[in-house]
């Protein structure tokens, strides 16, 4: 089964709630989403709570994830 956005790859560089929600929709529609996130000790906190919180898991479903320390 092919999804409408299965030909696209999207980089998710978002932190606040509106960004991850929008990108989650792209992932739900089949886009290959790669989430770039800072390391836990970088001082940036996700407004959804911890990485394993239910809210964060819901917002980042269907995404691949990589931690990048710049």
C-alpha positions as CSV (number, residue, x, y, z in Angstrom):
1,X,0.0,0.0,0.0
2,X,1.4,3.4,-1.0
3,X,0.7,6.5,1.0
4,X,0.4,10.0,-0.6
5,X,3.7,11.3,0.7
6,X,5.8,8.1,0.5
7,X,8.1,9.7,-2.1
8,X,9.2,12.5,0.3
9,X,11.9,12.7,3.0
10,X,11.4,15.4,5.7
11,X,13.9,16.6,8.3
12,X,12.2,17.4,11.6
13,X,14.2,20.1,13.4
14,X,11.2,21.2,15.6
15,X,11.1,21.6,19.4
16,X,7.8,23.2,20.4
17,X,4.4,21.5,20.1
18,X,3.1,22.9,16.8
19,X,6.2,21.8,14.8
20,X,6.2,18.1,15.9
21,X,2.4,18.0,15.4
22,X,2.7,19.2,11.8
23,X,5.5,16.9,11.0
24,X,3.7,14.0,12.6
25,X,0.9,14.5,10.1
26,X,3.5,14.3,7.2
27,X,4.8,11.0,8.8
28,X,1.3,9.6,9.2
29,X,0.7,10.3,5.4
30,X,3.7,8.3,4.5
31,X,6.7,10.7,4.4
32,X,10.0,9.4,5.6
33,X,10.6,11.7,8.6
34,X,14.0,12.0,10.3
35,X,13.9,13.8,13.6
36,X,17.1,15.6,14.5
37,X,17.3,16.2,18.2
38,X,19.9,17.7,20.6
39,X,21.6,15.5,23.2
40,X,19.9,15.3,26.6
41,X,22.6,17.4,28.2
42,X,22.5,20.3,25.7
43,X,20.2,22.4,27.9
44,X,17.3,22.4,25.4
45,X,14.2,20.7,26.8
46,X,11.3,19.4,24.7
47,X,8.0,21.0,25.8
48,X,6.3,17.6,25.7
49,X,8.3,16.4,28.7
50,X,10.7,13.5,28.7
51,X,11.6,11.5,25.6
52,X,9.7,8.5,26.8
53,X,6.6,10.3,28.0
54,X,3.3,9.3,26.4
55,X,2.9,12.8,25.0
56,X,6.3,12.8,23.3
57,X,5.8,9.3,22.0
58,X,2.6,10.3,20.4
59,X,4.0,13.5,18.8
60,X,7.0,11.6,17.4
61,X,5.4,8.5,16.2
62,X,6.3,7.1,12.7
63,X,9.6,9.1,12.8
64,X,13.2,8.0,12.7
65,X,15.4,9.8,15.2
66,X,19.0,10.8,15.5
67,X,20.8,12.8,18.1
68,X,23.2,15.4,16.8
69,X,25.6,17.4,19.0
70,X,26.8,20.5,17.1
